[in-house]
Amino acid sequence: MKRAVIVHCWGGEPNYAWYPWVAKHLEAKGFNVSVPEMPDSEEPKLDKWLPHLQDVIGEPDEDLILIGHSLGCVTIMRYLETLTEKQKVGKVIFVAGFTDAIGFKELENFFDRPIKFEKIKTKTAEGFVVIQSDDDPYVAEQYGTRLEEELGAELLIKQEVGHMSGSVVDKDSCTELPEVVKEATGEPVHMPKRHFPKAARNALVSAFLLVILFAGGGLAYTYYSGKNSADTTASAADAAASATAAANQPVQASKTSSKTSEGVAINLLSSPVARGTAASMSVQTLPYSQCTIVVTYNKVPAHASGLTTKTADDFGTASWDWMVSPSAPIGKGMAKVTCTRDKKTAMVEGDIQVTAK
């Protein structure tokens, strides 16, 4: 019988997100499916997760498909490193996988030694599939590219589905993932048509809000246009004072991209910046948020010592200073900051232009 083991993410559990839906569809195709609850999910340790996965799998064979989500992908890679020369599994499917600690100290114990990609690459009969999202707030798209290159994986990029997890920022919980079932079975899943998709609902709500805003604006104009000239003169003076104050504020060094979530905004970002020189970034978010930063130069991840997790101060400011590598690729780069507080997450991206000097 075909077997499938789904390894959940950091903080996940067997009934989280899309795991039950995928398990149900695989079982309908004749698979024996296991979704083990990994030890201490909120404080994951490789020395606990790996032995537990080994116990769940037992003897690996080519009828086994391994499916990992986020940290589960890393755990599977570490598992494949332990296989003997003759041992193989059938296929491996990674969802939102990554290859370093992505700015979280809690995950560094999974990366205390380099990943043995050359060995891992030989441990499947049918190869690897990597499923990534183009707007994942935690895992940059280049991680999928690296897994594609290192493992010879098939890379599938989904549009605007976040981390494919529970609800994050403006994303609903991802409860269905037909690509996983299709890649595991070789057969597509026939999804029922949704007569009123979420996009249409959102458009209707937006239109309703616009009507309210325009109506309110018209009422406000009617009221204020009837004010006497003294009020108008005072308002003009106030506006002039505000404009003068705004002119004295520091100018942002970089413009943020369109991928900006409510709850975090860029105060400052060095750009352009030359190789071998210092760069800085500052964001505004909720006080005491935990903020991580990922910097890439032409899709190549930066590993400077200053790019660590920061806690926003009493005023909601988090800042980073780092050195741009003398060998950093010249051209367009990106800095992405993800801030989390009270289980709510927001993300902002800004462009960095790297120059020779």
BATORDREN-474182 format. One record per residue (C-alpha): residue number from 1; residue in three letters; x, y, z. Coordinates in nm, 4 decimals. Layout:
BEGIN
i_aa_px_py_pz
NUM_ala_X_Y_Z .
...
END
This chain:
BEGIN
i_aa_px_py_pz
1_met_0.0000_0.0000_0.0000 .
2_lys_0.1130_0.3534_-0.0760 .
3_arg_0.1960_0.5562_0.2345 .
4_ala_0.2083_0.9314_0.2915 .
5_val_0.3468_1.1161_0.5921 .
6_ile_0.2669_1.4872_0.6334 .
7_val_0.5099_1.6775_0.8583 .
8_his_0.3509_1.9943_0.9947 .
9_cys_0.4982_2.3399_1.0408 .
10_trp_0.6352_2.5229_1.3444 .
11_gly_0.3397_2.5696_1.5787 .
12_gly_0.1212_2.3368_1.3714 .
13_glu_-0.0667_2.0204_1.4620 .
14_pro_-0.2365_1.7351_1.2698 .
15_asn_-0.5678_1.9199_1.2102 .
16_tyr_-0.4045_2.2480_1.1071 .
17_ala_-0.4652_2.4265_0.7751 .
18_trp_-0.4744_2.1964_0.4693 .
19_tyr_-0.3433_1.8751_0.6324 .
20_pro_-0.6838_1.7101_0.7009 .
21_trp_-0.8133_1.7966_0.3527 .
22_val_-0.5071_1.6491_0.1801 .
23_ala_-0.5141_1.3418_0.4066 .
24_lys_-0.8815_1.2793_0.3238 .
25_his_-0.8209_1.2985_-0.0518 .
26_leu_-0.5120_1.0777_-0.0383 .
27_glu_-0.6964_0.8166_0.1677 .
28_ala_-0.9705_0.8176_-0.0954 .
29_lys_-0.6983_0.7264_-0.3470 .
30_gly_-0.5892_0.4282_-0.1370 .
31_phe_-0.3060_0.5872_0.0644 .
32_asn_-0.2334_0.5106_0.4274 .
33_val_-0.1824_0.8652_0.5609 .
34_ser_-0.0125_0.9747_0.8830 .
35_val_0.0060_1.3313_1.0167 .
36_pro_0.2153_1.2955_1.3326 .
37_glu_0.2071_1.5580_1.6053 .
38_met_0.5670_1.6711_1.6396 .
39_pro_0.7093_1.7221_1.9908 .
40_asp_0.7024_2.0702_2.1487 .
41_ser_0.5613_2.2288_1.8348 .
42_glu_0.5893_2.5840_1.9735 .
43_glu_0.9570_2.5351_2.0692 .
44_pro_1.0826_2.2955_1.8005 .
45_lys_1.4087_2.1054_1.8432 .
46_leu_1.5645_1.8942_1.5705 .
47_asp_1.6915_1.6395_1.8224 .
48_lys_1.3260_1.5695_1.9126 .
49_trp_1.1551_1.6140_1.5756 .
50_leu_1.3935_1.3915_1.3791 .
51_pro_1.3751_1.0791_1.6037 .
52_his_0.9961_1.1161_1.6190 .
53_leu_0.9724_1.1242_1.2405 .
54_gln_1.2003_0.8214_1.2151 .
55_asp_0.9733_0.6295_1.4556 .
56_val_0.6614_0.7234_1.2583 .
57_ile_0.8107_0.6200_0.9230 .
58_gly_0.9758_0.2995_1.0345 .
59_glu_1.1383_0.1305_0.7356 .
60_pro_1.1427_0.3668_0.4348 .
61_asp_1.0626_0.2364_0.0862 .
62_glu_0.9638_0.3619_-0.2561 .
63_asp_0.5924_0.3379_-0.1730 .
64_leu_0.6389_0.6220_0.0773 .
65_ile_0.5643_0.9865_-0.0073 .
66_leu_0.6859_1.2549_0.2332 .
67_ile_0.5010_1.5873_0.2447 .
68_gly_0.6447_1.8755_0.4442 .
69_his_0.5135_2.2200_0.5284 .
70_ser_0.7544_2.5000_0.6239 .
71_leu_0.9731_2.3633_0.9076 .
72_gly_0.8410_2.0191_0.8193 .
73_cys_1.0375_2.0453_0.4928 .
74_val_1.3613_2.1019_0.6841 .
75_thr_1.2840_1.8051_0.9100 .
76_ile_1.2322_1.5838_0.6038 .
77_met_1.5648_1.6970_0.4547 .
78_arg_1.7409_1.6111_0.7809 .
79_tyr_1.5642_1.2732_0.7772 .
80_leu_1.6779_1.1977_0.4213 .
81_glu_2.0361_1.2727_0.5270 .
82_thr_2.0181_0.9785_0.7687 .
83_leu_1.9201_0.7157_0.5102 .
84_thr_2.1679_0.4474_0.4161 .
85_glu_2.3070_0.4030_0.0685 .
86_lys_2.0335_0.1544_-0.0316 .
87_gln_1.7390_0.3320_0.1314 .
88_lys_1.5052_0.5560_-0.0694 .
89_val_1.1552_0.6998_-0.0512 .
90_gly_0.9186_0.7376_-0.3443 .
91_lys_0.8645_1.1116_-0.3672 .
92_val_0.9007_1.4281_-0.1602 .
93_ile_0.6682_1.7302_-0.1740 .
94_phe_0.7717_2.0541_-0.0024 .
95_val_0.5244_2.3352_0.0725 .
96_ala_0.6788_2.6721_0.1697 .
97_gly_1.0184_2.5135_0.2301 .
98_phe_1.3373_2.7009_0.3178 .
99_thr_1.7088_2.6378_0.3639 .
100_asp_1.8147_2.8577_0.6588 .
101_ala_1.6659_2.9936_0.9816 .
102_ile_1.4867_3.2805_0.7955 .
103_gly_1.5678_3.5199_1.0789 .
104_phe_1.4198_3.3165_1.3663 .
105_lys_1.6534_3.2152_1.6508 .
106_glu_1.4089_2.9398_1.7457 .
107_leu_1.4906_2.7598_1.4195 .
108_glu_1.8684_2.7916_1.4268 .
109_asn_1.9115_2.4479_1.5897 .
110_phe_1.7805_2.2915_1.2662 .
111_phe_2.0713_2.4523_1.0771 .
112_asp_2.3699_2.3893_1.3056 .
113_arg_2.5392_2.2145_1.0124 .
114_pro_2.5129_2.2573_0.6347 .
115_ile_2.2359_2.0713_0.4547 .
116_lys_2.3756_1.7803_0.2493 .
117_phe_2.1866_1.8527_-0.0707 .
118_glu_2.3949_1.6133_-0.2808 .
119_lys_2.3020_1.3189_-0.0596 .
120_ile_1.9387_1.4238_-0.0187 .
121_lys_1.9011_1.4529_-0.3961 .
122_thr_1.9675_1.0789_-0.4380 .
123_lys_1.7127_0.9617_-0.1804 .
124_thr_1.3927_0.9621_-0.3879 .
125_ala_1.2809_0.7404_-0.6715 .
126_glu_1.0515_1.0034_-0.8270 .
127_gly_1.2190_1.3275_-0.7239 .
128_phe_1.1087_1.6447_-0.5464 .
129_val_0.8268_1.8948_-0.5941 .
130_val_0.8456_2.2401_-0.4321 .
131_ile_0.5318_2.4538_-0.3915 .
132_gln_0.5885_2.8201_-0.2998 .
133_ser_0.3789_3.1366_-0.2906 .
134_asp_0.4829_3.4643_-0.4511 .
135_asp_0.3755_3.6632_-0.1423 .
136_asp_0.4777_3.4410_0.1499 .
137_pro_0.5463_3.6800_0.4432 .
138_tyr_0.7980_3.4412_0.5982 .
139_val_0.9622_3.2470_0.3145 .
140_ala_1.0978_3.4465_0.0201 .
141_glu_1.0422_3.3045_-0.3266 .
142_gln_1.4155_3.2549_-0.3780 .
143_tyr_1.4099_2.9621_-0.1330 .
144_gly_1.1997_2.7727_-0.3817 .
145_thr_1.4505_2.8587_-0.6528 .
146_arg_1.7353_2.7285_-0.4397 .
147_leu_1.5562_2.4015_-0.3672 .
148_glu_1.4862_2.3702_-0.7376 .
149_glu_1.8557_2.4142_-0.8166 .
150_glu_2.0000_2.2067_-0.5324 .
151_leu_1.7593_1.9122_-0.5558 .
152_gly_1.6581_1.9239_-0.9220 .
153_ala_1.3034_1.9818_-0.7952 .
154_glu_0.9969_2.0790_-0.9930 .
155_leu_0.9030_2.4293_-0.8717 .
156_leu_0.5385_2.5395_-0.8622 .
157_ile_0.4668_2.9046_-0.7753 .
158_lys_0.1172_2.9820_-0.6481 .
159_gln_-0.0226_3.3338_-0.6620 .
160_glu_-0.0967_3.5309_-0.3453 .
161_val_-0.1620_3.2442_-0.1023 .
162_gly_0.0794_3.3585_0.1692 .
163_his_0.2423_3.0881_0.3816 .
164_met_-0.0301_2.8341_0.2968 .
165_ser_-0.0999_2.8077_0.6683 .
166_gly_-0.3600_2.9294_0.9136 .
167_ser_-0.4865_3.2861_0.8767 .
168_val_-0.2014_3.5401_0.8469 .
169_val_-0.2462_3.9173_0.8037 .
170_asp_-0.5079_3.9510_0.5264 .
171_lys_-0.4994_3.5839_0.4232 .
172_asp_-0.7672_3.3346_0.5222 .
173_ser_-0.6583_2.9941_0.6464 .
174_cys_-0.5403_2.7695_0.3613 .
175_thr_-0.7662_2.4660_0.4053 .
176_glu_-0.7286_2.3059_0.0615 .
177_leu_-0.4169_2.2366_-0.1425 .
178_pro_-0.5068_2.0316_-0.4517 .
179_glu_-0.1538_2.0613_-0.5937 .
180_val_-0.0252_1.8332_-0.3178 .
181_val_-0.2816_1.5643_-0.3959 .
182_lys_-0.2148_1.5911_-0.7695 .
183_glu_0.1625_1.5604_-0.7249 .
184_ala_0.1235_1.2663_-0.4855 .
185_thr_-0.1251_1.0697_-0.6956 .
186_gly_-0.0603_1.1917_-1.0483 .
187_glu_-0.4314_1.2761_-1.0796 .
188_pro_-0.5922_1.6213_-1.0549 .
189_val_-0.8498_1.6950_-0.7865 .
190_his_-1.1843_1.8072_-0.9242 .
191_met_-1.2724_2.1096_-0.7139 .
192_pro_-1.6372_2.2208_-0.6852 .
193_lys_-1.7143_2.5545_-0.8453 .
194_arg_-1.7595_2.8429_-0.6090 .
195_his_-2.0564_3.0493_-0.7215 .
196_phe_-1.9513_3.3575_-0.5295 .
197_pro_-1.5735_3.3596_-0.4897 .
198_lys_-1.3917_3.5525_-0.2236 .
199_ala_-1.2570_3.8036_-0.4785 .
200_ala_-1.6112_3.8943_-0.5804 .
201_arg_-1.7169_3.9322_-0.2169 .
202_asn_-1.4202_4.1595_-0.1518 .
203_ala_-1.5003_4.3688_-0.4593 .
204_leu_-1.8610_4.4117_-0.3452 .
205_val_-1.7540_4.5181_0.0037 .
206_ser_-1.5004_4.7637_-0.1437 .
207_ala_-1.7639_4.9172_-0.3699 .
208_phe_-2.0010_4.9584_-0.0750 .
209_leu_-1.7315_5.1288_0.1302 .
210_leu_-1.6494_5.3637_-0.1574 .
211_val_-2.0157_5.4688_-0.1791 .
212_ile_-2.0154_5.5471_0.1934 .
213_leu_-1.6898_5.7427_0.1659 .
214_phe_-1.8115_5.9510_-0.1281 .
215_ala_-2.1410_6.0219_0.0450 .
216_gly_-1.9611_6.1242_0.3620 .
217_gly_-1.7227_6.3419_0.1632 .
218_gly_-2.0134_6.5232_-0.0017 .
219_leu_-2.1779_6.5960_0.3320 .
220_ala_-1.8502_6.7183_0.4755 .
221_tyr_-1.7965_6.9514_0.1788 .
222_thr_-2.1461_7.0978_0.2137 .
223_tyr_-2.0890_7.1631_0.5831 .
224_tyr_-1.7445_7.3157_0.5588 .
225_ser_-1.8201_7.5287_0.2555 .
226_gly_-2.0758_7.7148_0.4693 .
227_lys_-1.8219_7.8135_0.7355 .
228_asn_-1.7341_8.1829_0.7612 .
229_ser_-1.4202_8.3334_0.6131 .
230_ala_-1.2509_8.3518_0.9541 .
231_asp_-1.2623_7.9740_0.9831 .
232_thr_-1.1307_7.9439_0.6274 .
233_thr_-0.8399_8.1772_0.7040 .
234_ala_-0.7552_7.9827_1.0209 .
235_ser_-0.7665_7.6528_0.8314 .
236_ala_-0.5342_7.7917_0.5664 .
237_ala_-0.2903_7.9048_0.8344 .
238_asp_-0.3038_7.5612_0.9989 .
239_ala_-0.2454_7.3921_0.6623 .
240_ala_0.0545_7.6137_0.5949 .
241_ala_0.1991_7.5309_0.9366 .
242_ser_0.1460_7.1588_0.8731 .
243_ala_0.3147_7.1843_0.5352 .
244_thr_0.6136_7.3606_0.6919 .
245_ala_0.6414_7.0911_0.9617 .
246_ala_0.6182_6.8148_0.7019 .
247_ala_0.8927_6.9796_0.4983 .
248_asn_1.1225_6.9597_0.7990 .
249_gln_1.0660_6.5837_0.8422 .
250_pro_1.3374_6.3444_0.7143 .
251_val_1.2785_6.2100_0.3653 .
252_gln_1.2522_5.8330_0.3200 .
253_ala_1.5522_5.6907_0.1426 .
254_ser_1.3495_5.4388_-0.0518 .
255_lys_1.0003_5.3914_-0.1794 .
256_thr_0.8131_5.0822_-0.0564 .
257_ser_0.6823_4.8316_-0.3058 .
258_ser_0.3148_4.7541_-0.3540 .
259_lys_0.3451_4.4510_-0.1282 .
260_thr_0.2789_4.6392_0.1952 .
261_ser_0.0489_4.5091_0.4701 .
262_glu_-0.1402_4.7319_0.7102 .
263_gly_0.0488_4.7389_1.0387 .
264_val_0.4050_4.8041_0.9216 .
265_ala_0.5629_5.0747_0.7035 .
266_ile_0.9146_5.1743_0.6024 .
267_asn_1.0649_5.4812_0.7709 .
268_leu_1.4070_5.4561_0.6084 .
269_leu_1.5851_5.2278_0.3637 .
270_ser_1.9305_5.2923_0.2172 .
271_ser_1.9202_5.2967_-0.1619 .
272_pro_2.1221_5.3185_-0.3730 .
273_val_2.4001_5.1591_-0.1706 .
274_ala_2.7495_5.0589_-0.2847 .
275_arg_2.9204_4.7251_-0.2342 .
276_gly_3.1270_4.7112_0.0844 .
277_thr_2.9400_4.9991_0.2506 .
278_ala_2.6886_5.0219_0.5343 .
279_ala_2.3135_5.0009_0.4769 .
280_ser_2.0246_5.0797_0.7092 .
281_met_1.6549_5.0088_0.7363 .
282_ser_1.3919_5.1288_0.9820 .
283_val_1.0224_5.0383_0.9997 .
284_gln_0.7232_5.1623_1.1960 .
285_thr_0.4915_4.9019_1.3459 .
286_leu_0.3174_4.8171_1.6738 .
287_pro_0.5307_4.8608_1.9876 .
288_tyr_0.7111_4.5438_2.1016 .
289_ser_0.6432_4.3526_1.7771 .
290_gln_0.8967_4.0852_1.6812 .
291_cys_1.0378_4.1863_1.3432 .
292_thr_1.2516_3.9767_1.1098 .
293_ile_1.4322_4.1002_0.8007 .
294_val_1.5331_3.9192_0.4810 .
295_val_1.7602_4.1046_0.2386 .
296_thr_1.8373_3.9781_-0.1096 .
297_tyr_2.0646_4.1186_-0.3780 .
298_asn_1.9383_4.0162_-0.7219 .
299_lys_1.7589_3.7198_-0.5524 .
300_val_2.0753_3.6149_-0.3648 .
301_pro_2.0117_3.6111_0.0154 .
302_ala_2.2350_3.8339_0.2288 .
303_his_2.3859_3.6855_0.5455 .
304_ala_2.5239_3.9944_0.7204 .
305_ser_2.5495_3.9790_1.0993 .
306_gly_2.3182_4.2776_1.1502 .
307_leu_2.0195_4.1085_0.9864 .
308_thr_1.8750_3.9599_1.3044 .
309_thr_1.5323_3.9586_1.4666 .
310_lys_1.4532_4.2892_1.6384 .
311_thr_1.1888_4.3922_1.8917 .
312_ala_1.0154_4.7207_1.8115 .
313_asp_1.0676_4.9852_2.0793 .
314_asp_0.8076_5.1746_2.2845 .
315_phe_0.7262_5.3871_1.9798 .
316_gly_0.6976_5.0913_1.7403 .
317_thr_1.0326_5.1477_1.5657 .
318_ala_1.2607_4.8618_1.4617 .
319_ser_1.5949_4.9315_1.2889 .
320_trp_1.8793_4.7407_1.1273 .
321_asp_2.2334_4.8305_1.0187 .
322_trp_2.4469_4.5941_0.8136 .
323_met_2.7361_4.5835_0.5691 .
324_val_2.6691_4.5126_0.2030 .
325_ser_2.9019_4.2367_0.0906 .
326_pro_3.1842_4.3500_-0.1414 .
327_ser_3.0767_4.0657_-0.3721 .
328_ala_2.7028_4.1427_-0.3634 .
329_pro_2.5413_4.1250_-0.7097 .
330_ile_2.4994_4.4668_-0.8685 .
331_gly_2.1442_4.5664_-0.9507 .
332_lys_1.8036_4.5569_-0.7899 .
333_gly_1.7672_4.3958_-0.4500 .
334_met_1.4954_4.3755_-0.1896 .
335_ala_1.4531_4.4113_0.1858 .
336_lys_1.1487_4.2408_0.3388 .
337_val_1.0476_4.2911_0.7006 .
338_thr_0.7857_4.0788_0.8754 .
339_cys_0.6508_4.1939_1.2133 .
340_thr_0.4438_3.9795_1.4478 .
341_arg_0.2552_4.0657_1.7641 .
342_asp_-0.0360_3.8920_1.9380 .
343_lys_-0.0359_3.6274_1.6617 .
344_lys_-0.1003_3.8944_1.3961 .
345_thr_0.1553_3.9483_1.1228 .
346_ala_0.2274_4.2275_0.8765 .
347_met_0.4911_4.2557_0.6043 .
348_val_0.6538_4.5339_0.4039 .
349_glu_0.9018_4.5242_0.1162 .
350_gly_1.1382_4.7891_-0.0174 .
351_asp_1.3740_4.7985_-0.3145 .
352_ile_1.7522_4.8303_-0.2754 .
353_gln_1.9714_4.9293_-0.5676 .
354_val_2.3248_4.7916_-0.5276 .
355_thr_2.6007_4.9785_-0.7121 .
356_ala_2.9679_4.9054_-0.7715 .
357_lys_3.0813_5.2179_-0.5824 .
END
